C-alpha cells in the first residue's frame, strides 16, 4: 500500500508504504494511524478507488477529510454494468460531466446522464445515483485543481513503476525485502518530485487558501 500527498505549498511527496495480505479495513486503519502518528494532519481530501475499508478508515483517523472516488476506477465499474457494444457511448456520455465549468452544472449534468440511462440501464443509473457525491467531491475545490484531484492517476503511474521493478525479482524472501526494494523506488520518485515544478501553482494554492482552511497536507492519494 502506498500513499502520496500534495502539500500546502503545492509539492508532491511520498507519505508512506506498507505491505499486507489484503486491503482490509483493519489494514487501512493501521496504515492511516501510522501516518497520523508520524505527523500527518490537516488532510482535506483523500483520492482513491472505492475500498469500503479505506473509506471507513478515513472517517475514523482523518476526521474532516473528504473522499474523492477516482473517476477512472469509477468508469471501469460503470462500464462493467453495460454490454460491450454500449460501453463507448456510455463512457462518452459520462465524460460530459467532467467537461462542465462549475460544480452546479456538473451536478445537473450528472443527474441528467443518470436519467438518460435509467430506462435502458437501470443498474448503471442506480450506480450513478449512489456515487454522485463521491465522484463529484473534486467540485468543492478550485477549478484549477480539478484535473489533478478527480482521479489517482499520478499514483497509478507510480504503481506501474513499482510493479515493473518488483516483477524482475518475482518472489521475495520476506516482507523486509519488499520494503527495501519498493522503498528505494519511492525514495527516487520523492527526490524527483522535490526537483520538479510544483504540482499546484502558487496562484492556485493561494486560491485554495482563500476558499478553504488548509492544513499542512491537504490532499493525499492512496492505493
Z-matrix of the N, CA and C atoms (Angstrom, degrees):
N
C 1 1.448
C 2 1.530 1 108.73
N 3 1.312 2 116.36 1 136.43
C 4 1.459 3 121.98 2 -176.86
C 5 1.518 4 108.86 3 -130.65
N 6 1.322 5 116.77 4 139.82
C 7 1.460 6 121.64 5 173.30
C 8 1.519 7 108.92 6 -127.66
N 9 1.340 8 115.82 7 133.49
C 10 1.455 9 121.42 8 174.46
C 11 1.525 10 108.02 9 -122.32
N 12 1.324 11 116.67 10 165.91
C 13 1.459 12 119.62 11 -176.21
C 14 1.513 13 111.54 12 -143.05
N 15 1.318 14 114.83 13 158.37
C 16 1.459 15 122.41 14 164.59
C 17 1.518 16 106.06 15 -109.72
N 18 1.305 17 116.45 16 121.69
C 19 1.457 18 120.55 17 -175.94
C 20 1.521 19 110.84 18 -82.06
N 21 1.310 20 116.12 19 174.13
C 22 1.464 21 121.58 20 -177.30
C 23 1.523 22 113.08 21 -68.06
N 24 1.328 23 118.15 22 -13.09
C 25 1.472 24 119.39 23 174.26
C 26 1.525 25 111.83 24 -100.01
N 27 1.346 26 116.38 25 10.95
C 28 1.453 27 120.50 26 172.65
C 29 1.509 28 116.23 27 88.34
N 30 1.323 29 118.16 28 7.82
C 31 1.461 30 120.92 29 -178.75
C 32 1.519 31 111.19 30 -100.01
N 33 1.339 32 115.82 31 147.86
C 34 1.462 33 120.71 32 176.37
C 35 1.523 34 110.30 33 -89.02
N 36 1.319 35 115.40 34 149.06
C 37 1.451 36 120.14 35 174.91
C 38 1.526 37 109.79 36 -153.63
N 39 1.325 38 115.95 37 158.60
C 40 1.459 39 121.65 38 175.81
C 41 1.523 40 108.11 39 -86.22
N 42 1.323 41 116.16 40 129.23
C 43 1.462 42 120.67 41 -179.69
C 44 1.516 43 113.02 42 -92.09
N 45 1.316 44 116.49 43 -45.34
C 46 1.451 45 117.00 44 -175.15
C 47 1.512 46 113.62 45 -171.25
N 48 1.322 47 114.90 46 167.31
C 49 1.455 48 124.64 47 -178.64
C 50 1.515 49 108.39 48 -144.39
N 51 1.332 50 115.91 49 139.49
C 52 1.462 51 119.75 50 173.46
C 53 1.524 52 108.22 51 -150.16
N 54 1.303 53 115.89 52 160.66
C 55 1.459 54 122.35 53 -179.47
C 56 1.520 55 108.55 54 -124.95
N 57 1.322 56 116.69 55 133.25
C 58 1.459 57 120.19 56 -179.80
C 59 1.510 58 111.23 57 -151.18
N 60 1.327 59 117.14 58 170.35
C 61 1.466 60 121.30 59 -176.94
C 62 1.515 61 114.30 60 -75.69
N 63 1.336 62 117.50 61 -23.20
C 64 1.464 63 120.74 62 -178.14
C 65 1.524 64 109.05 63 -162.01
N 66 1.353 65 114.94 64 166.93
C 67 1.459 66 120.39 65 178.68
C 68 1.528 67 109.87 66 -92.35
N 69 1.311 68 115.54 67 57.11
C 70 1.458 69 121.56 68 -178.88
C 71 1.523 70 110.87 69 -78.94
N 72 1.322 71 115.55 70 163.34
C 73 1.458 72 119.95 71 177.44
C 74 1.518 73 112.13 72 -60.71
N 75 1.342 74 116.52 73 -38.92
C 76 1.463 75 120.65 74 -179.93
C 77 1.521 76 111.07 75 -63.80
N 78 1.330 77 115.86 76 -39.42
C 79 1.464 78 118.70 77 -179.94
C 80 1.518 79 110.74 78 -66.66
N 81 1.345 80 117.08 79 -47.18
C 82 1.464 81 120.26 80 179.68
C 83 1.524 82 110.80 81 -61.78
N 84 1.330 83 116.92 82 -37.84
C 85 1.465 84 120.08 83 179.48
C 86 1.525 85 110.40 84 -62.27
N 87 1.324 86 116.56 85 -45.58
C 88 1.467 87 120.21 86 178.92
C 89 1.527 88 110.87 87 -64.83
N 90 1.322 89 116.67 88 -39.13
C 91 1.465 90 121.15 89 -179.29
C 92 1.528 91 111.00 90 -62.98
N 93 1.325 92 117.02 91 -48.29
C 94 1.469 93 120.17 92 -179.24
C 95 1.517 94 111.78 93 -69.32
N 96 1.311 95 117.33 94 -34.47
C 97 1.469 96 119.69 95 176.85
C 98 1.521 97 110.64 96 -64.37
N 99 1.315 98 116.53 97 -37.65
C 100 1.467 99 119.88 98 177.58
C 101 1.528 100 110.40 99 -65.09
N 102 1.334 101 118.00 100 -43.05
C 103 1.458 102 120.95 101 177.22
C 104 1.527 103 110.66 102 -60.75
N 105 1.329 104 115.63 103 -42.43
C 106 1.466 105 120.28 104 179.07
C 107 1.521 106 111.16 105 -63.82
N 108 1.318 107 116.71 106 -41.41
C 109 1.467 108 120.58 107 -179.96
C 110 1.521 109 111.51 108 -64.82
N 111 1.337 110 116.62 109 -27.72
C 112 1.463 111 120.85 110 179.60
C 113 1.527 112 112.72 111 -88.64
N 114 1.344 113 116.41 112 3.75
C 115 1.463 114 118.78 113 171.80
C 116 1.504 115 116.40 114 118.57
N 117 1.336 116 118.90 115 -1.00
C 118 1.462 117 120.05 116 178.95
C 119 1.532 118 109.99 117 -65.78
N 120 1.324 119 116.11 118 127.78
C 121 1.465 120 120.12 119 179.77
C 122 1.520 121 109.39 120 -157.41
N 123 1.317 122 116.01 121 166.24
C 124 1.453 123 120.80 122 176.02
C 125 1.511 124 114.90 123 68.60
N 126 1.318 125 118.66 124 22.17
C 127 1.464 126 121.56 125 -178.18
C 128 1.528 127 109.42 126 -68.57
N 129 1.312 128 116.41 127 131.64
C 130 1.456 129 122.09 128 179.89
C 131 1.520 130 112.79 129 -103.05
N 132 1.326 131 118.31 130 -29.66
C 133 1.457 132 120.39 131 -176.65
C 134 1.517 133 109.88 132 -153.05
N 135 1.319 134 115.99 133 135.85
C 136 1.456 135 122.06 134 172.95
C 137 1.519 136 107.59 135 -114.17
N 138 1.329 137 116.73 136 130.69
C 139 1.462 138 122.45 137 -179.54
C 140 1.528 139 108.17 138 -111.28
N 141 1.329 140 116.27 139 126.13
C 142 1.465 141 119.44 140 179.74
C 143 1.518 142 108.68 141 -161.48
N 144 1.349 143 115.28 142 176.44
C 145 1.452 144 117.71 143 169.40
C 146 1.529 145 108.40 144 -82.83
N 147 1.309 146 117.41 145 -179.34
C 148 1.469 147 121.01 146 -167.07
C 149 1.523 148 112.44 147 -85.39
N 150 1.319 149 117.11 148 74.99
C 151 1.460 150 122.21 149 171.73
C 152 1.524 151 108.27 150 -93.39
N 153 1.324 152 116.93 151 116.39
C 154 1.461 153 119.93 152 179.77
C 155 1.522 154 110.84 153 -60.66
N 156 1.334 155 116.55 154 -38.89
C 157 1.456 156 120.13 155 -179.50
C 158 1.516 157 112.20 156 -65.85
N 159 1.333 158 116.76 157 -39.14
C 160 1.464 159 120.54 158 178.41
C 161 1.523 160 110.59 159 -66.95
N 162 1.313 161 116.94 160 -42.93
C 163 1.461 162 120.14 161 -179.40
C 164 1.528 163 110.75 162 -61.51
N 165 1.327 164 116.53 163 -41.05
C 166 1.465 165 120.02 164 178.09
C 167 1.526 166 110.81 165 -66.24
N 168 1.324 167 116.78 166 -39.13
C 169 1.464 168 120.51 167 -179.99
C 170 1.521 169 111.17 168 -66.66
N 171 1.329 170 117.14 169 -36.06
C 172 1.466 171 120.54 170 177.04
C 173 1.520 172 110.09 171 -60.70
N 174 1.337 173 116.34 172 -45.22
C 175 1.453 174 120.08 173 179.78
C 176 1.514 175 112.94 174 -63.89
N 177 1.334 176 116.40 175 -32.22
C 178 1.463 177 120.17 176 -177.68
C 179 1.520 178 113.09 177 -81.14
N 180 1.333 179 117.32 178 -35.37
C 181 1.470 180 120.81 179 -172.56
C 182 1.530 181 112.38 180 -104.98
N 183 1.324 182 116.62 181 -44.53
C 184 1.470 183 120.73 182 -175.81
C 185 1.528 184 109.24 183 -102.53
N 186 1.302 185 115.05 184 64.23
C 187 1.462 186 120.27 185 -174.73
C 188 1.527 187 111.03 186 -62.14
N 189 1.324 188 114.95 187 132.73
C 190 1.463 189 120.86 188 -178.40
C 191 1.511 190 113.36 189 95.05
N 192 1.338 191 117.45 190 -11.61
C 193 1.462 192 120.56 191 179.58
C 194 1.523 193 110.12 192 -80.94
N 195 1.331 194 117.11 193 140.81
C 196 1.446 195 121.31 194 173.06
C 197 1.517 196 110.76 195 -84.10
N 198 1.334 197 115.21 196 172.27
C 199 1.457 198 119.88 197 178.61
C 200 1.509 199 108.94 198 -131.49
N 201 1.323 200 116.22 199 126.35
C 202 1.458 201 123.42 200 176.12
C 203 1.517 202 108.77 201 -106.74
N 204 1.334 203 116.22 202 117.31
C 205 1.455 204 120.28 203 174.91
C 206 1.518 205 108.66 204 -77.14
N 207 1.309 206 116.35 205 123.50
C 208 1.471 207 121.06 206 -177.04
C 209 1.523 208 110.33 207 -53.94
N 210 1.321 209 117.12 208 124.99
C 211 1.463 210 120.68 209 -177.27
C 212 1.519 211 112.15 210 -67.16
N 213 1.331 212 117.39 211 -29.88
C 214 1.465 213 120.58 212 179.40
C 215 1.520 214 110.09 213 -68.26
N 216 1.327 215 116.84 214 -46.64
C 217 1.463 216 120.16 215 177.86
C 218 1.531 217 110.75 216 -65.66
N 219 1.337 218 115.74 217 -37.87
C 220 1.469 219 118.49 218 177.54
C 221 1.522 220 110.69 219 -61.65
N 222 1.312 221 116.92 220 -42.25
C 223 1.462 222 120.14 221 -179.00
C 224 1.524 223 110.48 222 -60.92
N 225 1.314 224 117.88 223 -39.31
C 226 1.463 225 120.59 224 177.51
C 227 1.524 226 110.49 225 -62.32
N 228 1.331 227 115.82 226 -42.65
C 229 1.469 228 119.46 227 178.57
C 230 1.525 229 110.35 228 -63.32
N 231 1.334 230 116.51 229 -41.14
C 232 1.460 231 120.75 230 -178.24
C 233 1.529 232 111.20 231 -65.95
N 234 1.307 233 116.87 232 -43.83
C 235 1.463 234 120.48 233 -177.21
C 236 1.531 235 111.78 234 -68.57
N 237 1.331 236 115.85 235 -23.22
C 238 1.457 237 119.50 236 176.98
C 239 1.520 238 113.30 237 -70.19
N 240 1.333 239 116.63 238 -9.61
C 241 1.466 240 120.94 239 -178.49
C 242 1.523 241 113.04 240 -99.04
N 243 1.330 242 117.61 241 0.24
C 244 1.466 243 120.25 242 -177.96
C 245 1.524 244 109.34 243 -127.57
N 246 1.343 245 117.61 244 158.39
C 247 1.465 246 120.14 245 177.68
C 248 1.524 247 111.36 246 -61.71
N 249 1.305 248 116.00 247 152.81
C 250 1.461 249 120.72 248 -178.61
C 251 1.521 250 111.54 249 -57.57
N 252 1.331 251 116.23 250 -35.07
C 253 1.463 252 120.19 251 -178.78
C 254 1.520 253 113.24 252 -64.62
N 255 1.340 254 116.62 253 -21.47
C 256 1.462 255 120.95 254 -177.88
C 257 1.520 256 113.26 255 -101.73
N 258 1.315 257 117.84 256 -4.66
C 259 1.466 258 120.54 257 -171.25
C 260 1.521 259 113.62 258 -64.44
N 261 1.317 260 117.53 259 -40.48
C 262 1.461 261 119.82 260 -179.57
C 263 1.522 262 110.90 261 -63.29
N 264 1.323 263 117.21 262 -43.14
C 265 1.456 264 121.55 263 178.52
C 266 1.522 265 111.70 264 -64.92
N 267 1.323 266 116.54 265 -42.85
C 268 1.468 267 121.21 266 -179.53
C 269 1.525 268 110.30 267 -63.98
N 270 1.320 269 116.52 268 -45.58
C 271 1.462 270 120.34 269 -179.70
C 272 1.523 271 111.11 270 -60.88
N 273 1.334 272 116.94 271 -45.15
C 274 1.466 273 120.37 272 -179.79
C 275 1.520 274 111.42 273 -63.54
N 276 1.319 275 116.91 274 -36.97
C 277 1.462 276 120.52 275 -179.53
C 278 1.524 277 111.42 276 -69.01
N 279 1.318 278 117.00 277 -43.89
C 280 1.469 279 119.96 278 179.11
C 281 1.525 280 110.54 279 -64.71
N 282 1.324 281 117.26 280 -36.43
C 283 1.471 282 119.78 281 -178.97
C 284 1.524 283 112.32 282 -63.65
N 285 1.316 284 118.36 283 -20.62
C 286 1.466 285 119.11 284 178.23
C 287 1.526 286 111.56 285 -61.99
N 288 1.316 287 116.73 286 -24.84
C 289 1.471 288 120.61 287 177.88
C 290 1.518 289 110.09 288 -62.50
N 291 1.330 290 116.55 289 -42.57
C 292 1.464 291 121.21 290 -174.18
C 293 1.525 292 112.59 291 -79.17
N 294 1.311 293 116.44 292 -3.89
C 295 1.468 294 120.64 293 175.07
C 296 1.522 295 111.97 294 -92.58
N 297 1.332 296 117.22 295 -1.97
C 298 1.466 297 120.11 296 -177.79
C 299 1.531 298 110.84 297 -73.78
N 300 1.323 299 118.11 298 148.52
C 301 1.468 300 120.86 299 -172.43
C 302 1.524 301 115.80 300 -83.16
N 303 1.329 302 117.85 301 -14.93
C 304 1.463 303 119.17 302 -178.00
C 305 1.521 304 109.49 303 -150.52
N 306 1.326 305 115.27 304 171.67
C 307 1.463 306 120.75 305 -174.91
C 308 1.518 307 112.51 306 -63.35
N 309 1.323 308 117.59 307 -42.30
C 310 1.464 309 121.02 308 -176.35
C 311 1.521 310 111.67 309 -62.36
N 312 1.322 311 117.00 310 -46.25
C 313 1.457 312 119.35 311 -179.02
C 314 1.530 313 111.26 312 -71.91
N 315 1.331 314 117.90 313 -28.57
C 316 1.464 315 120.26 314 175.83
C 317 1.525 316 110.32 315 -64.43
N 318 1.331 317 115.78 316 -43.39
C 319 1.466 318 119.93 317 178.27
C 320 1.525 319 110.64 318 -64.61
N 321 1.311 320 117.00 319 -44.27
C 322 1.465 321 120.73 320 178.83
C 323 1.524 322 111.54 321 -59.62
N 324 1.326 323 116.01 322 -44.97
C 325 1.457 324 119.98 323 -179.34
C 326 1.522 325 111.17 324 -67.30
N 327 1.329 326 117.45 325 -39.20
C 328 1.466 327 121.14 326 178.05
C 329 1.529 328 110.49 327 -57.12
N 330 1.324 329 116.42 328 -46.87
C 331 1.464 330 120.17 329 -178.82
C 332 1.526 331 111.54 330 -70.08
N 333 1.318 332 116.34 331 -33.27
C 334 1.458 333 120.05 332 176.77
C 335 1.535 334 110.07 333 -65.58
N 336 1.319 335 116.44 334 -41.42
C 337 1.462 336 120.92 335 178.16
C 338 1.525 337 110.43 336 -63.69
N 339 1.330 338 116.81 337 -44.55
C 340 1.470 339 120.35 338 179.17
C 341 1.525 340 110.86 339 -59.11
N 342 1.322 341 116.47 340 -43.76
C 343 1.469 342 120.07 341 -179.77
C 344 1.524 343 111.53 342 -67.33
N 345 1.323 344 116.63 343 -33.28
C 346 1.463 345 120.45 344 177.85
C 347 1.529 346 111.46 345 -63.05
N 348 1.334 347 115.94 346 -40.05
C 349 1.459 348 120.46 347 -177.92
C 350 1.531 349 113.55 348 -82.31
N 351 1.328 350 117.14 349 -16.76
C 352 1.462 351 120.60 350 -170.74
C 353 1.540 352 114.28 351 -56.46
N 354 1.329 353 119.23 352 -43.93
C 355 1.469 354 117.96 353 -178.55
C 356 1.527 355 114.16 354 -65.08
N 357 1.312 356 116.78 355 -33.35
C 358 1.466 357 120.62 356 -173.52
C 359 1.525 358 113.15 357 -100.39
N 360 1.355 359 116.47 358 -38.24
C 361 1.466 360 121.11 359 -176.50
C 362 1.528 361 108.95 360 -127.39
N 363 1.317 362 116.92 361 78.89
C 364 1.457 363 120.81 362 -173.77
C 365 1.527 364 111.71 363 -64.87
N 366 1.339 365 117.75 364 -37.08
C 367 1.472 366 119.59 365 -179.71
C 368 1.529 367 110.66 366 -66.75
N 369 1.304 368 117.13 367 -37.38
C 370 1.462 369 120.57 368 176.23
C 371 1.522 370 110.62 369 -65.21
N 372 1.323 371 117.28 370 -43.48
C 373 1.461 372 120.79 371 178.98
C 374 1.520 373 110.90 372 -61.89
N 375 1.325 374 117.33 373 -39.52
C 376 1.467 375 121.05 374 178.53
C 377 1.523 376 111.02 375 -66.58
N 378 1.333 377 116.79 376 -37.44
C 379 1.466 378 119.84 377 176.02
C 380 1.525 379 110.28 378 -63.48
N 381 1.315 380 117.34 379 -43.78
C 382 1.465 381 121.36 380 178.52
C 383 1.532 382 110.74 381 -61.49
N 384 1.317 383 116.88 382 -41.83
C 385 1.470 384 120.12 383 178.72
C 386 1.528 385 110.84 384 -60.19
N 387 1.335 386 115.83 385 -46.35
C 388 1.464 387 120.39 386 -175.59
C 389 1.525 388 112.82 387 -71.68
N 390 1.332 389 116.59 388 -34.17
C 391 1.467 390 120.87 389 -172.47
C 392 1.520 391 114.07 390 -90.20
N 393 1.315 392 117.53 391 -6.40
C 394 1.473 393 120.34 392 -173.60
C 395 1.532 394 114.24 393 -49.18
N 396 1.341 395 120.32 394 -55.15
C 397 1.472 396 118.45 395 -176.13
C 398 1.522 397 113.58 396 -65.60
N 399 1.323 398 117.01 397 -28.56
C 400 1.465 399 120.70 398 -177.40
C 401 1.525 400 112.11 399 -79.33
N 402 1.323 401 117.71 400 -41.23
C 403 1.462 402 120.76 401 -179.14
C 404 1.527 403 111.08 402 -76.97
N 405 1.328 404 117.46 403 -26.94
C 406 1.466 405 121.19 404 -179.59
C 407 1.524 406 113.29 405 -98.59
N 408 1.325 407 117.09 406 14.18
C 409 1.478 408 119.76 407 -179.97
C 410 1.523 409 111.82 408 -60.52
N 411 1.329 410 117.51 409 -29.77
C 412 1.468 411 121.65 410 -179.91
C 413 1.520 412 112.39 411 -57.58
N 414 1.346 413 116.88 412 -27.29
C 415 1.458 414 121.07 413 -173.49
C 416 1.524 415 112.97 414 -68.55
N 417 1.328 416 117.66 415 -12.02
C 418 1.462 417 120.85 416 177.06
C 419 1.528 418 112.01 417 -80.51
N 420 1.340 419 116.96 418 -5.44
C 421 1.455 420 122.71 419 -178.40
C 422 1.523 421 110.13 420 -107.53
N 423 1.322 422 118.24 421 166.38
C 424 1.471 423 120.61 422 179.44
C 425 1.519 424 112.26 423 -55.43
N 426 1.327 425 116.61 424 142.40
C 427 1.460 426 121.97 425 -177.97
C 428 1.531 427 111.40 426 -56.54
N 429 1.323 428 117.32 427 -33.25
C 430 1.468 429 121.37 428 -179.08
C 431 1.522 430 112.52 429 -61.21
N 432 1.343 431 117.45 430 -20.48
C 433 1.459 432 121.09 431 -177.40
C 434 1.514 433 113.37 432 -99.10
N 435 1.305 434 117.80 433 -7.32
C 436 1.459 435 119.80 434 -170.43
C 437 1.511 436 113.28 435 -55.99
N 438 1.322 437 117.62 436 -48.33
C 439 1.465 438 120.48 437 -175.91
C 440 1.520 439 112.49 438 -62.85
N 441 1.322 440 116.71 439 -27.13
C 442 1.467 441 119.74 440 -179.24
C 443 1.523 442 113.11 441 -85.33
N 444 1.327 443 117.84 442 -19.16
C 445 1.464 444 118.38 443 -172.68
C 446 1.523 445 114.39 444 -117.04
N 447 1.343 446 118.73 445 -4.78
C 448 1.467 447 116.59 446 -178.36
C 449 1.520 448 112.80 447 -86.75
N 450 1.321 449 117.69 448 2.93
C 451 1.461 450 121.24 449 172.00
C 452 1.524 451 108.09 450 -151.57
N 453 1.331 452 115.52 451 166.67
C 454 1.466 453 118.69 452 174.88
C 455 1.525 454 111.20 453 -105.14
N 456 1.333 455 116.30 454 37.65
C 457 1.468 456 121.53 455 179.06
C 458 1.531 457 113.76 456 -56.70
N 459 1.356 458 119.12 457 -39.98
C 460 1.471 459 117.64 458 178.28
C 461 1.526 460 112.82 459 -58.11
N 462 1.334 461 116.13 460 -37.77
C 463 1.457 462 119.42 461 177.61
C 464 1.529 463 111.16 462 -72.90
N 465 1.322 464 117.09 463 -34.87
C 466 1.466 465 119.59 464 177.71
C 467 1.518 466 111.29 465 -62.57
N 468 1.336 467 116.72 466 -37.80
C 469 1.469 468 119.16 467 176.96
C 470 1.529 469 110.79 468 -63.99
N 471 1.321 470 116.07 469 -39.39
C 472 1.458 471 120.02 470 177.10
C 473 1.526 472 110.48 471 -66.42
N 474 1.326 473 116.95 472 -39.47
C 475 1.464 474 120.60 473 177.89
C 476 1.530 475 111.57 474 -60.81
N 477 1.332 476 116.44 475 -37.87
C 478 1.467 477 119.77 476 178.62
C 479 1.522 478 111.31 477 -63.02
N 480 1.340 479 116.54 478 -39.92
C 481 1.465 480 119.68 479 178.15
C 482 1.524 481 110.55 480 -67.01
N 483 1.331 482 116.59 481 -40.26
C 484 1.466 483 120.20 482 176.58
C 485 1.526 484 109.92 483 -60.26
N 486 1.325 485 116.69 484 -45.28
C 487 1.469 486 120.41 485 -179.72
C 488 1.527 487 110.87 486 -62.96
N 489 1.325 488 116.91 487 -41.04
C 490 1.463 489 120.17 488 179.33
C 491 1.519 490 111.22 489 -60.00
N 492 1.340 491 115.46 490 -42.40
C 493 1.467 492 119.31 491 -177.66
C 494 1.528 493 111.79 492 -73.88
N 495 1.321 494 117.44 493 -36.36
C 496 1.464 495 119.59 494 -178.72
C 497 1.526 496 111.89 495 -76.94
N 498 1.345 497 117.66 496 -28.68
C 499 1.468 498 119.91 497 178.68
C 500 1.528 499 111.64 498 -64.03
N 501 1.315 500 116.25 499 -27.76
C 502 1.466 501 120.13 500 178.55
C 503 1.528 502 110.17 501 -63.60
N 504 1.330 503 115.67 502 -38.74
C 505 1.470 504 120.55 503 -179.47
C 506 1.521 505 110.53 504 -76.37
N 507 1.318 506 115.56 505 -43.18
C 508 1.465 507 119.44 506 178.95
C 509 1.512 508 112.60 507 86.80
N 510 1.313 509 117.10 508 -81.42
C 511 1.465 510 122.07 509 -177.85
C 512 1.527 511 108.82 510 -117.17
N 513 1.331 512 115.90 511 127.34
C 514 1.461 513 121.35 512 178.86
C 515 1.529 514 109.71 513 -96.73
N 516 1.333 515 117.60 514 143.30
C 517 1.469 516 119.92 515 -178.66
C 518 1.523 517 113.57 516 -69.79
N 519 1.345 518 117.20 517 -28.39
C 520 1.460 519 120.45 518 -178.66
C 521 1.528 520 109.73 519 -163.10
N 522 1.326 521 115.67 520 174.42
C 523 1.462 522 120.91 521 -178.09
C 524 1.522 523 112.02 522 -63.87
N 525 1.322 524 116.36 523 -38.00
C 526 1.463 525 120.24 524 -179.14
C 527 1.527 526 111.26 525 -58.61
N 528 1.316 527 116.99 526 -36.50
C 529 1.467 528 120.82 527 179.47
C 530 1.521 529 110.87 528 -67.03
N 531 1.325 530 116.25 529 -38.38
C 532 1.464 531 120.01 530 176.51
C 533 1.525 532 109.93 531 -62.33
N 534 1.316 533 116.14 532 -47.68
C 535 1.469 534 121.33 533 -177.77
C 536 1.523 535 110.94 534 -61.82
N 537 1.335 536 117.65 535 -38.96
C 538 1.465 537 120.20 536 -179.46
C 539 1.526 538 110.66 537 -63.59
N 540 1.325 539 117.03 538 -48.17
C 541 1.461 540 119.38 539 -177.37
C 542 1.526 541 111.30 540 -68.95
N 543 1.331 542 117.11 541 -51.88
C 544 1.464 543 120.28 542 -178.22
C 545 1.524 544 110.33 543 -64.82
N 546 1.334 545 116.33 544 -35.76
C 547 1.460 546 119.74 545 177.56
C 548 1.522 547 112.10 546 -60.89
N 549 1.325 548 116.76 547 -37.46
C 550 1.470 549 120.43 548 177.36
C 551 1.526 550 110.80 549 -66.08
N 552 1.341 551 116.29 550 -41.61
C 553 1.468 552 120.20 551 177.76
C 554 1.524 553 110.23 552 -60.75
N 555 1.321 554 116.16 553 -44.79
C 556 1.468 555 120.51 554 -178.73
C 557 1.526 556 111.43 555 -68.21
N 558 1.322 557 117.22 556 -36.44
C 559 1.462 558 120.31 557 178.02
C 560 1.528 559 110.65 558 -64.23
N 561 1.338 560 116.47 559 -40.04
C 562 1.464 561 120.28 560 177.05
C 563 1.525 562 110.69 561 -61.93
N 564 1.352 563 115.66 562 -44.72
C 565 1.447 564 119.30 563 -179.20
C 566 1.526 565 111.30 564 -65.72
N 567 1.329 566 115.99 565 -41.09
C 568 1.465 567 120.35 566 178.84
C 569 1.531 568 110.60 567 -58.48
N 570 1.323 569 116.34 568 -45.37
C 571 1.472 570 120.62 569 -179.86
C 572 1.533 571 110.79 570 -64.10
N 573 1.338 572 117.22 571 -39.18
C 574 1.466 573 119.97 572 178.31
C 575 1.523 574 110.84 573 -62.86
N 576 1.331 575 116.42 574 -40.78
C 577 1.463 576 119.73 575 179.76
C 578 1.519 577 112.23 576 -64.45
N 579 1.327 578 116.53 577 -34.34
C 580 1.462 579 119.28 578 -179.47
C 581 1.528 580 111.49 579 -67.85
N 582 1.332 581 116.10 580 -27.88
C 583 1.463 582 120.15 581 -179.52
C 584 1.522 583 112.58 582 -92.14
N 585 1.328 584 116.14 583 -12.30
C 586 1.465 585 120.36 584 -177.49
C 587 1.520 586 110.32 585 -85.83
N 588 1.327 587 115.64 586 172.49
C 589 1.458 588 119.41 587 176.90
C 590 1.524 589 109.82 588 -68.81
N 591 1.312 590 115.95 589 159.37
C 592 1.459 591 120.87 590 -178.58
C 593 1.526 592 110.36 591 -61.15
N 594 1.321 593 115.91 592 144.11
C 595 1.457 594 121.16 593 176.96
C 596 1.528 595 110.70 594 -70.62
N 597 1.334 596 116.12 595 -38.09
C 598 1.465 597 122.95 596 171.28
C 599 1.520 598 107.53 597 -112.78
N 600 1.319 599 116.92 598 135.32
C 601 1.463 600 120.32 599 179.45
C 602 1.523 601 110.90 600 -69.70
N 603 1.329 602 115.61 601 161.83
C 604 1.462 603 120.55 602 178.15
C 605 1.525 604 110.30 603 -59.96
N 606 1.336 605 115.62 604 -39.92
C 607 1.457 606 119.64 605 -179.15
C 608 1.517 607 112.64 606 -64.42
N 609 1.340 608 116.59 607 -42.69
C 610 1.462 609 118.88 608 -179.23
C 611 1.520 610 111.27 609 -71.43
N 612 1.326 611 117.24 610 -33.00
C 613 1.463 612 120.05 611 175.79
C 614 1.525 613 110.11 612 -64.70
N 615 1.327 614 116.63 613 -40.03
C 616 1.469 615 120.13 614 177.80
C 617 1.522 616 110.26 615 -61.40
N 618 1.325 617 116.44 616 -38.97
C 619 1.460 618 120.32 617 178.44
C 620 1.519 619 110.46 618 -66.24
N 621 1.333 620 116.37 619 -39.69
C 622 1.454 621 120.49 620 177.07
C 623 1.518 622 110.75 621 -61.91
N 624 1.338 623 116.21 622 -41.67
C 625 1.459 624 120.11 623 178.11
C 626 1.521 625 111.67 624 -64.45
N 627 1.332 626 116.22 625 -33.67
C 628 1.456 627 119.68 626 179.12
C 629 1.518 628 111.62 627 -70.18
N 630 1.362 629 116.34 628 -36.16
C 631 1.461 630 120.53 629 -173.52
C 632 1.514 631 112.96 630 -89.36
N 633 1.333 632 118.18 631 -27.05
C 634 1.446 633 120.81 632 -176.39
C 635 1.521 634 109.79 633 -139.58
N 636 1.308 635 114.64 634 154.62
C 637 1.453 636 120.24 635 173.80
C 638 1.517 637 107.53 636 -82.77
N 639 1.322 638 116.90 637 110.31
C 640 1.459 639 121.66 638 -170.16
C 641 1.521 640 111.05 639 -105.27
N 642 1.325 641 115.87 640 133.66
C 643 1.446 642 121.01 641 175.45
C 644 1.511 643 110.67 642 -88.74
N 645 1.333 644 117.74 643 -171.59
C 646 1.455 645 120.79 644 -175.01
C 647 1.523 646 114.27 645 -69.81
N 648 1.317 647 118.93 646 -23.36
C 649 1.462 648 121.29 647 179.27
C 650 1.525 649 108.59 648 -133.63
N 651 1.332 650 117.51 649 86.50
C 652 1.449 651 119.01 650 -169.88
C 653 1.516 652 116.83 651 -74.69
N 654 1.319 653 118.67 652 -31.72
C 655 1.463 654 120.97 653 -171.38
C 656 1.517 655 110.18 654 -134.01
N 657 1.328 656 117.81 655 130.19
C 658 1.459 657 118.84 656 175.54
C 659 1.522 658 109.10 657 -133.26
N 660 1.331 659 115.16 658 153.87
C 661 1.457 660 121.79 659 174.21
C 662 1.514 661 107.77 660 -122.38
N 663 1.331 662 116.17 661 138.63
C 664 1.455 663 120.25 662 -178.08
C 665 1.518 664 109.45 663 -132.33
N 666 1.322 665 114.48 664 144.69
C 667 1.462 666 119.31 665 178.15
C 668 1.521 667 109.21 666 -155.12
